Amino acid sequence: MIYKYDVIVIGGGHAGCEAATAAAHMGAHTCLITMDMNKIAQMSCNPAVGGIAKGQIVREIDALGGQMGLVTDNTAIQFRMLNIGKGPAVWSPRAQCDRGKFIWEWRTMLDRTDNLDVWQDQADELIVENGEAVGVTTIWGVAFRAKSVIVTAGTFLNGLMHVGRHKIEGGRCAEPAVHYFTESITRHGIVSARMKTGTPVRIDKRSVHFEDMEIQQGDSGFHRFSYMGQERKLKQLPCWTCYTNGEVHEVLKGGLADSPLFNGQIQSTGPRYCPSIETKLVTFPDKDQHPLFLEPEGENTNEMYLNGFSSSMPLDIQLEAIHKIPALRDAKIYRPGYAIEYDYFDPTQLKHSLESKILSGLFFAGQVNGTTGYEEAGGQGLVAGVNAAIHCNGGEPFVMNRDESYIGVLIDDLTTKGVDEPYRMFTSRAEYRILLRQDDADSRLTKKAYNLGISTRKRYDWWLEKKEAIERIIRFCEDTPINKEHINPQLEALGTTPLRAGCKLVDLVTRPNLTLQNLSEIIPSLKEILESPKNRKEEITEAAEIKMKYKGYIDRERIVADKMHRLENIKIKGRFDYATLHEISTEGRQKLSSIEPETLAQASRIPGVSPSDINVLLVLLGR
């Protein structure tokens, strides 16, 4: 049997779901092939979305018409804005979700998406004709033909799980591995390698001594991921914190000989920034404790997630160590932590559209590109889905620059620098992070999404209303004069320096300890405009205030970004035979030949390509 589609998506995780809905919204007849329809967008590790820089990615997905933000808002059981005590460039939203409800909310999203079919099966073989991916066959012998194929297989490709010296094939606990699909791709010249990740033990909350832990409540404010999101629907639950101790460490050290990470059983590289508890002990031998976070898995379940205790140690060692923590001395578990090794594909063999440079029509997104995290996967999936749909009918690929989105930074890092460990996004990876704030994702990306066709008219109209409201507040502050005699007593009461002369309201807003909210209590006309029906959303007030307070920094960073655009506009792909350019360093020639950068700016970001190499290219272009 043969089915024909425009776009086929392999894998129903976070990348696959965003890819499938994006392609379908673009008008492409799309099929999502997943091994288990009851585990769509499964939160394989922590049932949480967002975090440092990751939260910005989810806001960008939402601004681009993606679904992750809406699904998260509808299933959140705790929400927090991280880094709120720092500047807004690093504020990052994070939500704990109900794992089961998250899956069914995504199922509902997929069921409501026009142009999208779902097929439960396992991809077995990539079909390639004349250097072009044209479909897949499945283990049930069904053939799917398409103009574009997106691979989002997560950790399932030759997945191998480890608990101590025990090894079990699988892509996730109790789920089978995919054995032959990698080879059907690599036989065409695409390079694969192995990576490792892990997950912690799951604990029954009825066995926990919460009196020996510190409670960590969520925020009760207005923040959420989607501007179109509604009030939180589910019961809001706390998280809890505790620490390891010397006894825990001694137990774990005694089991290192049987740890697959240290006895040679695992050869692949794990995530540097989310290490196992045993790796923490070896890497930081001077630390006598490490923080742990006990987090709920859902609104109505007893299962809890012990964040910070990822491990692949033997089961008896994991249990003994956990029982040395006072709050967990009687802990009962649902299953142990485990490590998993899996195949990924070298992302430097991809274009910025996430299409393969080797096989036309083949796209990759998510952990198969060497990343870690639901958010990084979702962002890649959306971009791959859009570009797969564009590929079907021809057109200019959808690519975002590094000053436009964290997703653009992520994809540029992957395709330009490659990976030697699972890639995780941080605010420090973005050189223009004050331009990439979580509060302004709409202003950066919603118009792009609407013009592409992945954002609805309703979503675009919401953004226009928000934009007009923000500008209305800023104009009011810029135009409203402040009389020093009238305002100084109130300013002193707020603990700020009195005015020496009159000024505009915007000058007061820029003061560190003044906000639109506290100023509105002493300036009736400001209170009136903030509470008018068109401006009433607190998110609008916050966005307007940030734009005024940080205008100087934002303008300065925009000038720097615009200068870099000059190099982004210099196209060099196909213009040089780098092997013959002996004016360039040997390493530079090798890296440029391997990556084949699209622009001079991308060439400048390749590790091993020096500024002098870039100058040589500029001179040669001048010739």
Secondary structure, 3 states (H helix, E strand, C coil): CEEECCEEEECCCHHHHHHHHHHHHCCCCEEEEECCHHHCCCCCCCCEEECCCHHHHHHHHHHCCCCHHHHHHHHEEEEEEECCCCCHHHCEEEEEECHHHHHHHHHHHHHCCCCEEEEECCEEEEEEECCEEEEEEECCCCEEECCEEEECCCCCECCEEEECCEEEECCECCECCECCHHHHHHCCCCCEEEEEEEEEEEEEHHHCCHHHCEEECCCCCCCCCCCCCCCCCCCCCCEEEEECCHHHHHHHHHCHHHCCCCCCCCCCECCCCCCCHHHHHHHCCCCCCCEEEEEECCCCCCEEEEEEEECCCCHHHHHHHHCCCHHHCCCCEEECCEEEEEEEECHHHECCCCEECCCECEEECHHHHCECCHHHHHHHHHHHHHHHHHHHHCCCCCCCCCCCCHHHHHHHHHHHHCCCCCECCCHHHCCCCCCCCHHHHHHHHHHHHHHHCCCCHHHHHHHHHHHHHHHHHHHHHHHCEECHHHHHHHHHHCCCCCCCCCEEHHHHHCCCCCCHHHHHCCCHHHHHHHCCCCCCCHHHHHHHHHHHHCHHHHHHHHHHHHHHHHHHCCECCCCCCHHHCCCCCHHHHHHHHHHCCCEHHHHHCCCCCCHHHHHHHHHHHHC
